[in-house]
């Protein structure tokens, strides 16, 4: 991979991590940190997730993954729900 692409990818991953964590903070999802989660997962899964996201710490990786699930946008579901409810011949004015 070229240096510019690697740097761009790292910056993009960092931006995504920060965006998810800031949204989780604004939503009040990070107010209290009193719950501990344990579980067994494949070391290769953790390694690949860290490689793809650029996240180093297990705690940050778990918070990011949970934040992604908690903040999922549900666009596809909303689009399906809207099917047949939108005027098929809208008056656009041009």
PDB file as gemmi writes it, atoms N, CA and C in Angstrom:
CRYST1    1.000    1.000    1.000  90.00  90.00  90.00 P 1                      
ATOM      1  N   UNK A   1       0.864  -1.187   0.000  1.00  0.00           N  
ATOM      2  CA  UNK A   1       0.000   0.000   0.000  1.00  0.00           C  
ATOM      3  C   UNK A   1       0.898   1.235   0.000  1.00  0.00           C  
ATOM      4  N   UNK A   2       0.534   2.224  -0.787  1.00  0.00           N  
ATOM      5  CA  UNK A   2       1.310   3.451  -0.861  1.00  0.00           C  
ATOM      6  C   UNK A   2       1.164   4.228   0.435  1.00  0.00           C  
ATOM      7  N   UNK A   3       2.189   4.988   0.789  1.00  0.00           N  
ATOM      8  CA  UNK A   3       2.208   5.742   2.044  1.00  0.00           C  
ATOM      9  C   UNK A   3       1.012   6.679   2.168  1.00  0.00           C  
ATOM     10  N   UNK A   4       0.680   7.397   1.086  1.00  0.00           N  
ATOM     11  CA  UNK A   4      -0.441   8.328   1.123  1.00  0.00           C  
ATOM     12  C   UNK A   4      -1.760   7.632   1.418  1.00  0.00           C  
ATOM     13  N   UNK A   5      -1.971   6.459   0.832  1.00  0.00           N  
ATOM     14  CA  UNK A   5      -3.195   5.701   1.062  1.00  0.00           C  
ATOM     15  C   UNK A   5      -3.251   5.176   2.487  1.00  0.00           C  
ATOM     16  N   UNK A   6      -2.122   4.717   3.012  1.00  0.00           N  
ATOM     17  CA  UNK A   6      -2.081   4.213   4.382  1.00  0.00           C  
ATOM     18  C   UNK A   6      -2.396   5.328   5.363  1.00  0.00           C  
ATOM     19  N   UNK A   7      -1.824   6.502   5.152  1.00  0.00           N  
ATOM     20  CA  UNK A   7      -2.067   7.647   6.022  1.00  0.00           C  
ATOM     21  C   UNK A   7      -3.519   8.087   5.935  1.00  0.00           C  
ATOM     22  N   UNK A   8      -4.055   8.113   4.717  1.00  0.00           N  
ATOM     23  CA  UNK A   8      -5.453   8.498   4.511  1.00  0.00           C  
ATOM     24  C   UNK A   8      -6.390   7.520   5.211  1.00  0.00           C  
ATOM     25  N   UNK A   9      -6.098   6.237   5.108  1.00  0.00           N  
ATOM     26  CA  UNK A   9      -6.922   5.209   5.734  1.00  0.00           C  
ATOM     27  C   UNK A   9      -6.880   5.333   7.255  1.00  0.00           C  
ATOM     28  N   UNK A  10      -5.711   5.581   7.807  1.00  0.00           N  
ATOM     29  CA  UNK A  10      -5.579   5.753   9.264  1.00  0.00           C  
ATOM     30  C   UNK A  10      -6.347   6.975   9.734  1.00  0.00           C  
ATOM     31  N   UNK A  11      -6.253   8.059   8.982  1.00  0.00           N  
ATOM     32  CA  UNK A  11      -6.974   9.283   9.340  1.00  0.00           C  
ATOM     33  C   UNK A  11      -8.475   9.052   9.263  1.00  0.00           C  
ATOM     34  N   UNK A  12      -8.912   8.330   8.252  1.00  0.00           N  
ATOM     35  CA  UNK A  12     -10.328   8.019   8.088  1.00  0.00           C  
ATOM     36  C   UNK A  12     -10.831   7.156   9.243  1.00  0.00           C  
ATOM     37  N   UNK A  13     -10.043   6.149   9.617  1.00  0.00           N  
ATOM     38  CA  UNK A  13     -10.416   5.280  10.733  1.00  0.00           C  
ATOM     39  C   UNK A  13     -10.486   6.061  12.032  1.00  0.00           C  
ATOM     40  N   UNK A  14      -9.532   6.948  12.241  1.00  0.00           N  
ATOM     41  CA  UNK A  14      -9.508   7.761  13.459  1.00  0.00           C  
ATOM     42  C   UNK A  14     -10.722   8.682  13.499  1.00  0.00           C  
ATOM     43  N   UNK A  15     -11.060   9.280  12.349  1.00  0.00           N  
ATOM     44  CA  UNK A  15     -12.229  10.155  12.264  1.00  0.00           C  
ATOM     45  C   UNK A  15     -13.497   9.368  12.577  1.00  0.00           C  
ATOM     46  N   UNK A  16     -13.609   8.177  12.023  1.00  0.00           N  
ATOM     47  CA  UNK A  16     -14.791   7.340  12.257  1.00  0.00           C  
ATOM     48  C   UNK A  16     -14.917   6.982  13.737  1.00  0.00           C  
ATOM     49  N   UNK A  17     -13.797   6.587  14.354  1.00  0.00           N  
ATOM     50  CA  UNK A  17     -13.798   6.255  15.771  1.00  0.00           C  
ATOM     51  C   UNK A  17     -14.257   7.457  16.594  1.00  0.00           C  
ATOM     52  N   UNK A  18     -13.672   8.602  16.316  1.00  0.00           N  
ATOM     53  CA  UNK A  18     -14.026   9.814  17.066  1.00  0.00           C  
ATOM     54  C   UNK A  18     -15.482  10.208  16.836  1.00  0.00           C  
ATOM     55  N   UNK A  19     -15.964  10.071  15.603  1.00  0.00           N  
ATOM     56  CA  UNK A  19     -17.358  10.426  15.301  1.00  0.00           C  
ATOM     57  C   UNK A  19     -18.329   9.530  16.056  1.00  0.00           C  
ATOM     58  N   UNK A  20     -18.063   8.238  16.069  1.00  0.00           N  
ATOM     59  CA  UNK A  20     -18.947   7.304  16.785  1.00  0.00           C  
ATOM     60  C   UNK A  20     -18.915   7.581  18.278  1.00  0.00           C  
ATOM     61  N   UNK A  21     -17.734   7.798  18.821  1.00  0.00           N  
ATOM     62  CA  UNK A  21     -17.623   8.011  20.260  1.00  0.00           C  
ATOM     63  C   UNK A  21     -18.237   9.349  20.677  1.00  0.00           C  
ATOM     64  N   UNK A  22     -18.090  10.375  19.840  1.00  0.00           N  
ATOM     65  CA  UNK A  22     -18.716  11.674  20.140  1.00  0.00           C  
ATOM     66  C   UNK A  22     -20.240  11.570  20.073  1.00  0.00           C  
ATOM     67  N   UNK A  23     -20.751  10.829  19.095  1.00  0.00           N  
ATOM     68  CA  UNK A  23     -22.202  10.637  18.991  1.00  0.00           C  
ATOM     69  C   UNK A  23     -22.724   9.856  20.189  1.00  0.00           C  
ATOM     70  N   UNK A  24     -21.977   8.861  20.616  1.00  0.00           N  
ATOM     71  CA  UNK A  24     -22.370   8.076  21.792  1.00  0.00           C  
ATOM     72  C   UNK A  24     -22.367   8.959  23.039  1.00  0.00           C  
ATOM     73  N   UNK A  25     -21.389   9.833  23.136  1.00  0.00           N  
ATOM     74  CA  UNK A  25     -21.304  10.766  24.270  1.00  0.00           C  
ATOM     75  C   UNK A  25     -22.507  11.710  24.267  1.00  0.00           C  
ATOM     76  N   UNK A  26     -22.794  12.302  23.109  1.00  0.00           N  
ATOM     77  CA  UNK A  26     -23.939  13.221  22.996  1.00  0.00           C  
ATOM     78  C   UNK A  26     -25.259  12.524  23.305  1.00  0.00           C  
ATOM     79  N   UNK A  27     -25.339  11.254  22.984  1.00  0.00           N  
ATOM     80  CA  UNK A  27     -26.568  10.484  23.225  1.00  0.00           C  
ATOM     81  C   UNK A  27     -26.689  10.028  24.672  1.00  0.00           C  
ATOM     82  N   UNK A  28     -25.666  10.314  25.470  1.00  0.00           N  
ATOM     83  CA  UNK A  28     -25.695   9.923  26.876  1.00  0.00           C  
ATOM     84  C   UNK A  28     -25.316   8.476  27.120  1.00  0.00           C  
ATOM     85  N   UNK A  29     -24.782   7.811  26.102  1.00  0.00           N  
ATOM     86  CA  UNK A  29     -24.454   6.392  26.240  1.00  0.00           C  
ATOM     87  C   UNK A  29     -23.152   6.137  26.997  1.00  0.00           C  
ATOM     88  N   UNK A  30     -22.364   7.171  27.220  1.00  0.00           N  
ATOM     89  CA  UNK A  30     -21.065   6.979  27.879  1.00  0.00           C  
ATOM     90  C   UNK A  30     -20.995   7.618  29.259  1.00  0.00           C  
ATOM     91  N   UNK A  31     -22.142   8.004  29.804  1.00  0.00           N  
ATOM     92  CA  UNK A  31     -22.149   8.716  31.089  1.00  0.00           C  
ATOM     93  C   UNK A  31     -21.564   7.900  32.233  1.00  0.00           C  
ATOM     94  N   UNK A  32     -21.931   6.663  32.297  1.00  0.00           N  
ATOM     95  CA  UNK A  32     -21.520   5.844  33.442  1.00  0.00           C  
ATOM     96  C   UNK A  32     -20.771   4.619  32.934  1.00  0.00           C  
ATOM     97  N   UNK A  33     -19.607   4.402  33.495  1.00  0.00           N  
ATOM     98  CA  UNK A  33     -18.825   3.227  33.119  1.00  0.00           C  
ATOM     99  C   UNK A  33     -18.681   2.337  34.349  1.00  0.00           C  
ATOM    100  N   UNK A  34     -19.716   1.553  34.580  1.00  0.00           N  
ATOM    101  CA  UNK A  34     -19.683   0.693  35.758  1.00  0.00           C  
ATOM    102  C   UNK A  34     -19.893  -0.778  35.408  1.00  0.00           C  
ATOM    103  N   UNK A  35     -20.182  -1.068  34.178  1.00  0.00           N  
ATOM    104  CA  UNK A  35     -20.445  -2.443  33.761  1.00  0.00           C  
ATOM    105  C   UNK A  35     -19.193  -3.047  33.157  1.00  0.00           C  
ATOM    106  N   UNK A  36     -18.915  -4.270  33.526  1.00  0.00           N  
ATOM    107  CA  UNK A  36     -17.767  -4.990  32.984  1.00  0.00           C  
ATOM    108  C   UNK A  36     -18.286  -6.102  32.084  1.00  0.00           C  
ATOM    109  N   UNK A  37     -17.686  -6.252  30.927  1.00  0.00           N  
ATOM    110  CA  UNK A  37     -18.077  -7.293  29.980  1.00  0.00           C  
ATOM    111  C   UNK A  37     -16.916  -8.270  29.834  1.00  0.00           C  
ATOM    112  N   UNK A  38     -17.237  -9.538  29.888  1.00  0.00           N  
ATOM    113  CA  UNK A  38     -16.222 -10.557  29.630  1.00  0.00           C  
ATOM    114  C   UNK A  38     -16.777 -11.548  28.622  1.00  0.00           C  
ATOM    115  N   UNK A  39     -15.921 -12.151  27.899  1.00  0.00           N  
ATOM    116  CA  UNK A  39     -16.336 -13.148  26.929  1.00  0.00           C  
ATOM    117  C   UNK A  39     -15.125 -13.668  26.177  1.00  0.00           C  
ATOM    118  N   UNK A  40     -15.312 -14.771  25.555  1.00  0.00           N  
ATOM    119  CA  UNK A  40     -14.232 -15.354  24.764  1.00  0.00           C  
ATOM    120  C   UNK A  40     -14.513 -15.103  23.285  1.00  0.00           C  
ATOM    121  N   UNK A  41     -13.521 -14.560  22.631  1.00  0.00           N  
ATOM    122  CA  UNK A  41     -13.620 -14.305  21.196  1.00  0.00           C  
ATOM    123  C   UNK A  41     -12.324 -14.763  20.537  1.00  0.00           C  
ATOM    124  N   UNK A  42     -12.397 -14.966  19.264  1.00  0.00           N  
ATOM    125  CA  UNK A  42     -11.230 -15.378  18.503  1.00  0.00           C  
ATOM    126  C   UNK A  42     -10.169 -14.284  18.521  1.00  0.00           C  
ATOM    127  N   UNK A  43      -8.938 -14.633  18.854  1.00  0.00           N  
ATOM    128  CA  UNK A  43      -7.858 -13.637  18.798  1.00  0.00           C  
ATOM    129  C   UNK A  43      -7.691 -13.057  17.389  1.00  0.00           C  
ATOM    130  N   UNK A  44      -7.958 -13.863  16.377  1.00  0.00           N  
ATOM    131  CA  UNK A  44      -7.849 -13.363  15.001  1.00  0.00           C  
ATOM    132  C   UNK A  44      -8.922 -12.320  14.711  1.00  0.00           C  
ATOM    133  N   UNK A  45     -10.108 -12.486  15.284  1.00  0.00           N  
ATOM    134  CA  UNK A  45     -11.173 -11.498  15.114  1.00  0.00           C  
ATOM    135  C   UNK A  45     -10.758 -10.164  15.727  1.00  0.00           C  
ATOM    136  N   UNK A  46     -10.219 -10.212  16.923  1.00  0.00           N  
ATOM    137  CA  UNK A  46      -9.770  -8.999  17.606  1.00  0.00           C  
ATOM    138  C   UNK A  46      -8.626  -8.350  16.828  1.00  0.00           C  
ATOM    139  N   UNK A  47      -7.680  -9.152  16.411  1.00  0.00           N  
ATOM    140  CA  UNK A  47      -6.527  -8.641  15.661  1.00  0.00           C  
ATOM    141  C   UNK A  47      -6.967  -7.952  14.374  1.00  0.00           C  
ATOM    142  N   UNK A  48      -7.883  -8.576  13.634  1.00  0.00           N  
ATOM    143  CA  UNK A  48      -8.348  -7.992  12.372  1.00  0.00           C  
ATOM    144  C   UNK A  48      -9.164  -6.726  12.617  1.00  0.00           C  
ATOM    145  N   UNK A  49     -10.006  -6.733  13.649  1.00  0.00           N  
ATOM    146  CA  UNK A  49     -10.798  -5.541  13.974  1.00  0.00           C  
ATOM    147  C   UNK A  49      -9.873  -4.381  14.345  1.00  0.00           C  
ATOM    148  N   UNK A  50      -8.844  -4.666  15.119  1.00  0.00           N  
ATOM    149  CA  UNK A  50      -7.887  -3.619  15.483  1.00  0.00           C  
ATOM    150  C   UNK A  50      -7.115  -3.130  14.253  1.00  0.00           C  
ATOM    151  N   UNK A  51      -6.733  -4.048  13.397  1.00  0.00           N  
ATOM    152  CA  UNK A  51      -5.993  -3.663  12.195  1.00  0.00           C  
ATOM    153  C   UNK A  51      -6.849  -2.771  11.305  1.00  0.00           C  
ATOM    154  N   UNK A  52      -8.104  -3.143  11.123  1.00  0.00           N  
ATOM    155  CA  UNK A  52      -8.981  -2.388  10.219  1.00  0.00           C  
ATOM    156  C   UNK A  52      -9.394  -1.040  10.787  1.00  0.00           C  
ATOM    157  N   UNK A  53      -9.493  -0.937  12.109  1.00  0.00           N  
ATOM    158  CA  UNK A  53      -9.931   0.320  12.714  1.00  0.00           C  
ATOM    159  C   UNK A  53      -8.779   1.198  13.173  1.00  0.00           C  
ATOM    160  N   UNK A  54      -7.631   0.597  13.415  1.00  0.00           N  
ATOM    161  CA  UNK A  54      -6.507   1.350  13.959  1.00  0.00           C  
ATOM    162  C   UNK A  54      -6.588   1.505  15.470  1.00  0.00           C  
ATOM    163  N   UNK A  55      -7.568   0.876  16.088  1.00  0.00           N  
ATOM    164  CA  UNK A  55      -7.742   0.942  17.544  1.00  0.00           C  
ATOM    165  C   UNK A  55      -6.757  -0.016  18.197  1.00  0.00           C  
ATOM    166  N   UNK A  56      -6.090   0.444  19.236  1.00  0.00           N  
ATOM    167  CA  UNK A  56      -5.077  -0.381  19.908  1.00  0.00           C  
ATOM    168  C   UNK A  56      -5.608  -1.082  21.167  1.00  0.00           C  
ATOM    169  N   UNK A  57      -6.416  -0.394  21.949  1.00  0.00           N  
ATOM    170  CA  UNK A  57      -6.860  -0.926  23.246  1.00  0.00           C  
ATOM    171  C   UNK A  57      -8.152  -1.735  23.120  1.00  0.00           C  
ATOM    172  N   UNK A  58      -8.202  -2.871  23.806  1.00  0.00           N  
ATOM    173  CA  UNK A  58      -9.406  -3.710  23.795  1.00  0.00           C  
ATOM    174  C   UNK A  58     -10.635  -2.938  24.263  1.00  0.00           C  
ATOM    175  N   UNK A  59     -10.490  -2.142  25.310  1.00  0.00           N  
ATOM    176  CA  UNK A  59     -11.624  -1.379  25.845  1.00  0.00           C  
ATOM    177  C   UNK A  59     -12.170  -0.418  24.807  1.00  0.00           C  
ATOM    178  N   UNK A  60     -11.291   0.266  24.096  1.00  0.00           N  
ATOM    179  CA  UNK A  60     -11.730   1.194  23.049  1.00  0.00           C  
ATOM    180  C   UNK A  60     -12.407   0.446  21.907  1.00  0.00           C  
ATOM    181  N   UNK A  61     -11.880  -0.720  21.564  1.00  0.00           N  
ATOM    182  CA  UNK A  61     -12.464  -1.519  20.497  1.00  0.00           C  
ATOM    183  C   UNK A  61     -13.877  -1.972  20.866  1.00  0.00           C  
ATOM    184  N   UNK A  62     -14.061  -2.414  22.088  1.00  0.00           N  
ATOM    185  CA  UNK A  62     -15.389  -2.839  22.547  1.00  0.00           C  
ATOM    186  C   UNK A  62     -16.350  -1.660  22.560  1.00  0.00           C  
ATOM    187  N   UNK A  63     -15.916  -0.511  23.080  1.00  0.00           N  
ATOM    188  CA  UNK A  63     -16.781   0.676  23.126  1.00  0.00           C  
ATOM    189  C   UNK A  63     -17.163   1.113  21.718  1.00  0.00           C  
ATOM    190  N   UNK A  64     -16.215   1.082  20.803  1.00  0.00           N  
ATOM    191  CA  UNK A  64     -16.480   1.460  19.413  1.00  0.00           C  
ATOM    192  C   UNK A  64     -17.485   0.502  18.771  1.00  0.00           C  
ATOM    193  N   UNK A  65     -17.284  -0.793  18.964  1.00  0.00           N  
ATOM    194  CA  UNK A  65     -18.186  -1.790  18.381  1.00  0.00           C  
ATOM    195  C   UNK A  65     -19.599  -1.639  18.944  1.00  0.00           C  
ATOM    196  N   UNK A  66     -19.714  -1.477  20.250  1.00  0.00           N  
ATOM    197  CA  UNK A  66     -21.026  -1.304  20.872  1.00  0.00           C  
ATOM    198  C   UNK A  66     -21.665   0.014  20.436  1.00  0.00           C  
ATOM    199  N   UNK A  67     -20.854   1.048  20.314  1.00  0.00           N  
ATOM    200  CA  UNK A  67     -21.358   2.334  19.851  1.00  0.00           C  
ATOM    201  C   UNK A  67     -21.920   2.244  18.442  1.00  0.00           C  
ATOM    202  N   UNK A  68     -21.233   1.512  17.571  1.00  0.00           N  
ATOM    203  CA  UNK A  68     -21.726   1.320  16.206  1.00  0.00           C  
ATOM    204  C   UNK A  68     -23.083   0.636  16.203  1.00  0.00           C  
ATOM    205  N   UNK A  69     -23.249  -0.363  17.034  1.00  0.00           N  
ATOM    206  CA  UNK A  69     -24.529  -1.076  17.099  1.00  0.00           C  
ATOM    207  C   UNK A  69     -25.607  -0.180  17.700  1.00  0.00           C  
ATOM    208  N   UNK A  70     -25.287   0.495  18.794  1.00  0.00           N  
ATOM    209  CA  UNK A  70     -26.268   1.333  19.491  1.00  0.00           C  
ATOM    210  C   UNK A  70     -26.712   2.523  18.651  1.00  0.00           C  
ATOM    211  N   UNK A  71     -25.833   3.031  17.803  1.00  0.00           N  
ATOM    212  CA  UNK A  71     -26.131   4.221  17.013  1.00  0.00           C  
ATOM    213  C   UNK A  71     -26.471   3.907  15.561  1.00  0.00           C  
ATOM    214  N   UNK A  72     -26.640   2.650  15.239  1.00  0.00           N  
ATOM    215  CA  UNK A  72     -26.925   2.249  13.868  1.00  0.00           C  
ATOM    216  C   UNK A  72     -28.082   3.068  13.305  1.00  0.00           C  
ATOM    217  N   UNK A  73     -27.951   3.513  12.066  1.00  0.00           N  
ATOM    218  CA  UNK A  73     -28.904   4.485  11.532  1.00  0.00           C  
ATOM    219  C   UNK A  73     -30.240   3.913  11.063  1.00  0.00           C  
ATOM    220  N   UNK A  74     -30.410   2.679  10.856  1.00  0.00           N  
ATOM    221  CA  UNK A  74     -31.672   2.052  10.480  1.00  0.00           C  
ATOM    222  C   UNK A  74     -32.256   2.624   9.190  1.00  0.00           C  
ATOM    223  N   UNK A  75     -31.421   3.151   8.299  1.00  0.00           N  
ATOM    224  CA  UNK A  75     -31.896   3.746   7.043  1.00  0.00           C  
ATOM    225  C   UNK A  75     -32.643   2.732   6.189  1.00  0.00           C  
ATOM    226  N   UNK A  76     -32.077   1.553   6.021  1.00  0.00           N  
ATOM    227  CA  UNK A  76     -32.711   0.541   5.166  1.00  0.00           C  
ATOM    228  C   UNK A  76     -34.091   0.167   5.701  1.00  0.00           C  
ATOM    229  N   UNK A  77     -34.188   0.021   6.991  1.00  0.00           N  
ATOM    230  CA  UNK A  77     -35.470  -0.321   7.621  1.00  0.00           C  
ATOM    231  C   UNK A  77     -36.498   0.803   7.409  1.00  0.00           C  
ATOM    232  N   UNK A  78     -36.071   2.045   7.578  1.00  0.00           N  
ATOM    233  CA  UNK A  78     -36.966   3.186   7.380  1.00  0.00           C  
ATOM    234  C   UNK A  78     -37.404   3.278   5.915  1.00  0.00           C  
ATOM    235  N   UNK A  79     -36.497   2.978   4.999  1.00  0.00           N  
ATOM    236  CA  UNK A  79     -36.828   3.006   3.582  1.00  0.00           C  
ATOM    237  C   UNK A  79     -37.884   1.949   3.255  1.00  0.00           C  
ATOM    238  N   UNK A  80     -37.724   0.743   3.800  1.00  0.00           N  
ATOM    239  CA  UNK A  80     -38.713  -0.318   3.591  1.00  0.00           C  
ATOM    240  C   UNK A  80     -40.063   0.084   4.166  1.00  0.00           C  
ATOM    241  N   UNK A  81     -40.070   0.687   5.332  1.00  0.00           N  
ATOM    242  CA  UNK A  81     -41.314   1.117   5.973  1.00  0.00           C  
ATOM    243  C   UNK A  81     -42.026   2.196   5.158  1.00  0.00           C  
ATOM    244  N   UNK A  82     -41.267   2.999   4.426  1.00  0.00           N  
ATOM    245  CA  UNK A  82     -41.852   4.084   3.638  1.00  0.00           C  
ATOM    246  C   UNK A  82     -42.402   3.607   2.295  1.00  0.00           C  
ATOM    247  N   UNK A  83     -42.068   2.395   1.927  1.00  0.00           N  
ATOM    248  CA  UNK A  83     -42.497   1.879   0.614  1.00  0.00           C  
ATOM    249  C   UNK A  83     -44.019   1.934   0.483  1.00  0.00           C  
ATOM    250  N   UNK A  84     -44.464   2.525  -0.608  1.00  0.00           N  
ATOM    251  CA  UNK A  84     -45.885   2.631  -0.880  1.00  0.00           C  
ATOM    252  C   UNK A  84     -46.568   3.790  -0.172  1.00  0.00           C  
ATOM    253  N   UNK A  85     -45.847   4.527   0.635  1.00  0.00           N  
ATOM    254  CA  UNK A  85     -46.427   5.646   1.380  1.00  0.00           C  
ATOM    255  C   UNK A  85     -46.079   6.993   0.763  1.00  0.00           C  
ATOM    256  N   UNK A  86     -45.235   6.980  -0.236  1.00  0.00           N  
ATOM    257  CA  UNK A  86     -44.804   8.214  -0.883  1.00  0.00           C  
ATOM    258  C   UNK A  86     -45.513   8.327  -2.222  1.00  0.00           C  
ATOM    259  N   UNK A  87     -45.987   9.507  -2.536  1.00  0.00           N  
ATOM    260  CA  UNK A  87     -46.697   9.753  -3.793  1.00  0.00           C  
ATOM    261  C   UNK A  87     -45.810   9.347  -4.961  1.00  0.00           C  
ATOM    262  N   UNK A  88     -46.276   8.419  -5.807  1.00  0.00           N  
ATOM    263  CA  UNK A  88     -45.442   7.973  -6.928  1.00  0.00           C  
ATOM    264  C   UNK A  88     -45.306   9.025  -8.033  1.00  0.00           C  
ATOM    265  N   UNK A  89     -46.128  10.076  -7.993  1.00  0.00           N  
ATOM    266  CA  UNK A  89     -46.087  11.127  -9.016  1.00  0.00           C  
ATOM    267  C   UNK A  89     -46.005  12.494  -8.333  1.00  0.00           C  
ATOM    268  N   UNK A  90     -44.890  12.795  -7.691  1.00  0.00           N  
ATOM    269  CA  UNK A  90     -44.804  14.065  -6.957  1.00  0.00           C  
ATOM    270  C   UNK A  90     -44.726  15.261  -7.902  1.00  0.00           C  
ATOM    271  N   UNK A  91     -45.247  16.390  -7.476  1.00  0.00           N  
ATOM    272  CA  UNK A  91     -45.175  17.644  -8.241  1.00  0.00           C  
ATOM    273  C   UNK A  91     -43.909  18.374  -7.793  1.00  0.00           C  
ATOM    274  N   UNK A  92     -42.894  18.335  -8.635  1.00  0.00           N  
ATOM    275  CA  UNK A  92     -41.601  18.907  -8.281  1.00  0.00           C  
ATOM    276  C   UNK A  92     -41.436  20.364  -8.666  1.00  0.00           C  
ATOM    277  N   UNK A  93     -42.285  20.884  -9.519  1.00  0.00           N  
ATOM    278  CA  UNK A  93     -42.236  22.300  -9.844  1.00  0.00           C  
ATOM    279  C   UNK A  93     -41.265  22.682 -10.933  1.00  0.00           C  
ATOM    280  N   UNK A  94     -40.788  21.734 -11.695  1.00  0.00           N  
ATOM    281  CA  UNK A  94     -39.943  22.098 -12.844  1.00  0.00           C  
ATOM    282  C   UNK A  94     -40.190  21.176 -13.998  1.00  0.00           C  
TER     283      UNK A  94                                                      
END                                                                             
